[in-house]
Amino acid sequence: DIKAAVLNFIDDSMCTNDGSSFTSRCTGCHVTRWEEDEFSRGAYAGFKLGTLERHAAALATPEWDGRLIFAGDAIIAEYEGSVHGALLSGKDAASKLLEKLYEASSS
């Protein structure tokens, strides 16, 4: 079972101060098998060699007078290729959108 193998790996890799099982504190776990996903088919994207932080910043710049806002793992260079980066950029894009909507309703 892949889930059990992942949890065993986590227990073997992570240590706790009191010697207890790390996964015993886990409230939930979901293992994603990207290679079995019909849409991604195991695909992965990442920055190519030579990509700079300014390239990610350029991706994050809204277009069409702020009406087109981008989000995704490539927007925040520090967290490129991660769910965390996608989540943070999504929150940032939502803030930009709300700001744009507020401006439109104020004028």
Buried (B, 14 or more C-beta within 10 A) or exposed (E): EEEEEBBEEBBEEEEEEEEEEBBEEEEEEEEEEEEEEEEEEEEEEEBEEEEEEEEBEEBBEBEEEBEEBBBBBBBBBEBBEEEEBBBBBBEBBEEBBEEBEEEEEEE
